[in-house]
Amino acid sequence: MAEKPKCEHCEKDAIGRQSLGFCVSYVCEDHADSALLALKPGEIQAYEYCYLERFATDC
């Protein structure tokens, strides 16, 4: 089983991945962009130079 990604800023469990321009990072709830926080678990949003992926939650 793969280990859950950690936030690149503080090492908490990441809730998603965000790419804003050329910078891609795994982020926790504290460090996520507001657009990522607005997504539902499992949802992905991509537009222009941004890619946001909110990880699905485990049952």
C-alpha positions in Angstrom: 0.0 0.0 0.0 1.4 3.4 -1.0 2.0 5.9 1.8 -0.2 9.0 1.8 1.5 12.1 0.5 2.5 14.7 3.0 2.2 18.5 2.8 5.4 20.0 1.4 5.2 22.9 3.8 4.6 21.2 7.2 4.5 17.4 6.7 0.8 17.0 7.7 -1.3 14.6 5.6 -2.0 16.2 2.2 -5.6 16.8 1.2 -4.7 17.4 -2.4 -2.3 18.5 -5.1 -2.3 22.0 -6.6 -0.4 23.3 -9.5 -0.4 27.1 -9.9 1.7 27.9 -12.9 4.9 25.8 -12.8 4.8 25.1 -9.1 3.2 21.8 -8.2 2.8 20.8 -4.5 1.0 18.5 -2.2 -0.7 20.6 0.5 -2.7 20.1 3.7 -5.8 22.0 4.6 -3.8 24.8 6.2 -1.7 25.4 3.1 -4.2 24.7 0.4 -5.4 27.5 -2.0 -9.1 28.5 -1.4 -10.0 27.0 -4.8 -8.7 23.6 -3.7 -10.6 23.8 -0.4 -13.8 24.5 -2.3 -13.5 21.2 -4.2 -15.3 18.1 -2.9 -13.2 15.0 -2.1 -12.3 13.3 -5.4 -13.0 16.3 -7.5 -10.5 17.8 -10.0 -10.5 21.2 -11.6 -8.2 22.3 -14.4 -8.0 25.6 -16.3 -5.3 27.6 -18.0 -2.2 27.2 -15.9 -3.9 25.8 -12.8 -4.6 22.2 -11.8 -6.3 21.3 -8.6 -7.0 17.8 -7.3 -8.7 17.1 -4.0 -7.9 13.6 -2.8 -10.8 11.2 -2.2 -11.4 10.5 1.5 -11.2 6.9 2.8 -14.4 5.3 4.0 
